[in-house]
Amino acid sequence: MTPGPTPSGERVGLKHGAGGRAMRTLIEEVFLTLGGPVDGVGLAALDDGAALRLGDQWLVVTTDSHVVQPAFFPGGDIGRLAICGTVNDLAMMGCTEVLGLTCAVVLEEGYRREDLLRVRDSMRQACQEAGATVIAGDTKVMGKGELDGIVVNTTGVGLTRRLVRDDGLRPGDKVILTGTAGDHGLAVLAARRDLRIEGDLVSDVAPLNGLVRSALDAGGTEVVAMKDPTRGGVASALHEFASKARVGILLDGPTVPLSPGTMAAAEILGIDPLLVANEGKALIGVRAGAAERVLAAVRAHPLGRRAAVVATAIPERPGQIVLDTGLGKRILAEAEGDPLPRIC
Amino acid sequence: MPTPDTQARELKFRDPVRARQLAEALAREVSAVGRAPVQVMHVCGSHEQAIARFGLRAAFPRDLQVIMGPGCPVCITDMPEVDEAVALALEGKRVATYGDMLRVPGTSRSLADAQAQGGRVEVVYSVTQAVEIAARSPEDEVVFFATGFETTAVATAAALAAGVPANFSVLSAHKYIPPAMEIVAEMPETRVEGFLAAGHAAAITGSAVFDAFVARHEIPVVIAGFEPLDILAALVKLVELVKDGKADVVNMYPRVVTREGNKPAQAILWKVFRPVGGRWRGIAHIPNGNLRLSDDYAHLDARRRFRIDLSRLWDQAPPALSARCICGDIMAGLKQPSDCLIFGTDCRPETPVGACMVSSEGSCRIWHTYGGMPDLREVRQ
């Protein structure tokens, strides 16, 4: 494809990294031309990762840079986030066994060594939880003021016999959300604004490959789509499901699990928990007949206790999400940019 | 046993079961009117926010039209008022204002444009913050570009009455909503049969402020709060009044609004401000619709302190797209955002053409945020 003309003088804004419409436009206009045809899933698919055919298996590759601010937040830090983000992207492709991770760290001159050790320790802890190890790495330092503290990039590789994509929904299929929505985004925002909300407002950042393994074992080929609702939240992930599969999705608002702390913060800040990032949740699309079975398997996993069937694919309004609020219905629009830049 | 989820969700004013009962009552009342459509108008961006956010339009009966009136103070701020603020900023005054005002188009420029050209514009969350800026920088002339209905005007009035530094002044674009209801009620095209009045404004003015209006126009007014059940219950009441042909003022927000209102707030409002006639953008000249500083506070009026020269703004033609904007008709309740050809295409929150797409209380912005408001009554799984 030919990228559209870019008005001269146009500059990149924070919204271009926020996971919504603006970011997708930037990727489509700038980076998509780098991708060529591959035997499998390449750049053009804009999926969670790539998949290359390797004999009778798929080699899944994914990469992610992490810039969260503050780097330490309730429930996690940039190290835990960097491991989990990449492990989860692999898992969303159906690849639950991680062959290895690479880790590239860019540090600002003057970065505290003790903070770096804290980040390292959380990476190790997250790797243990995910059953993954770091197999290669890189370290760079930039001058003071040339970046904000620390940037961590991780790349993950793994093998799987069955790929799960994000375009497999058909009308009638159900979508399971594996737990409470919006916890990471609101926890980070509350930490940033030093908002002291009583109760548990903590990030959900966690590796999901174990939980996904349970879901796939229970659902087999009836698990037809998966996505982790990170930037842009549940709304953005459902939009991708809907537009790639050309179905509508009816989201039953009252069934979406929310933690009390997140609900309180969302109400105070006027931010919709459906539009902000999660780092330990998956949306799993399943054929209706398998929904209860997969839900039970997910709920049996420690990270999936609050899982619920939250949405149904419908033939009407392809590409759109209709939100039933319990009081009425409206379209759930995709986040334009994001109320929260640098969330992961 | 209720889970923590359902417990926290059982917010009194968002209960789906009660909402369904009210929606059914609303449908009964509307069909009992015996003609269609029944047209009522709300005059508050916060009402549209709640209606849109909770998808209430899908719960309204088809024969009820809930029209959005001039309920967004940012949107009705007239271009010359924005121009005055832009001119002051370009002349080197420090203009402090609410964030929503930054991108509201003036004749040729917005305050954001003025800022990009080196004008000094600061976003504040309250008038107090603007006063603090003036106190911190005695060498600067700080002008507070004040917008909002009587609810916000009271805050401005209180700050001025409490005393402000000598380098502080106010460019008032405050508006007073009751006179605008008079104008809209008289517009032949709108055929509004009843008004939903804004609960927070009525908390200041008291419900009695609508008595004369109701008597003069023989049209009912129901004061409503902002939770979904508040709005549904108020609509049921309003349609019931329409059905019975009763031109009454009914207060359906008694937990906040009284008949007399907030007397000390009214006293301070009318001490600092006086109502004068003026244009509301896109609507009409509204007699007594603008709040300007009273003679006692003339020394704090930026319009009197400075000679504001608007001619320097005439070097640039208005953007061509603005000719296609139908904000005015939308605010007068004659059109809906979905009637606009540039809604969601050329006119979006990041590149707004009209003021209605700028403010979080603007109809276009609200409809855009909540997905454009197609009719979803029939969608089910």
Contacts between the chains, C-beta under 8 A, distances in Angstrom:
chain1	res1	chain2	res2	distance
A	15	B	350	7.4
A	22	B	350	7.9
A	248	B	379	7.6
A	250	B	379	6.5
A	250	B	380	7.3
A	250	B	381	5.1
A	254	B	9	6.9
A	254	B	16	6.8
A	257	B	5	6.0
A	258	B	5	6.3
A	258	B	8	7.6
A	258	B	9	7.9
A	259	B	4	7.8
A	260	B	4	5.7
A	260	B	8	5.0
A	263	B	8	5.6
A	263	B	9	7.9
A	312	B	381	4.3
A	314	B	379	7.0
A	314	B	381	5.9
A	316	B	379	5.6
A	317	B	374	7.9
A	317	B	379	6.8
A	320	B	371	7.4
A	322	B	376	5.8
A	322	B	379	5.1
A	323	B	55	6.7
A	324	B	55	7.5
A	325	B	53	7.7
A	325	B	54	4.8
A	325	B	55	4.7
A	326	B	14	7.8
A	326	B	16	3.9
A	326	B	19	7.4
A	327	B	14	6.7
A	327	B	16	5.8
A	327	B	19	4.5
A	327	B	54	4.5
A	327	B	55	6.7
A	327	B	56	6.3
A	327	B	59	6.4
A	327	B	228	4.8
A	328	B	19	7.8
A	328	B	54	5.6
A	328	B	55	3.4
A	328	B	56	4.5
A	328	B	57	6.6
A	328	B	58	4.3
A	328	B	59	4.1
A	328	B	228	7.9
A	329	B	55	4.4
A	329	B	58	3.9
A	329	B	59	7.9
A	329	B	376	4.1
A	329	B	377	7.6
A	329	B	379	6.4
A	330	B	52	6.5
A	330	B	53	7.5
A	330	B	54	7.7
A	330	B	55	3.5
A	330	B	57	7.7
A	330	B	58	6.9
A	330	B	370	5.1
A	330	B	371	5.8
A	330	B	373	7.0
A	330	B	376	6.8
A	331	B	370	6.6
A	331	B	371	2.4
A	331	B	372	6.1
A	331	B	373	7.5
A	331	B	374	6.7
A	331	B	376	7.4
A	332	B	371	6.4
A	333	B	368	7.3
A	333	B	369	6.4
A	333	B	370	6.5
A	333	B	371	4.3
A	333	B	372	7.7
A	336	B	348	7.8
A	336	B	349	6.1
A	336	B	350	6.8
A	337	B	350	7.6
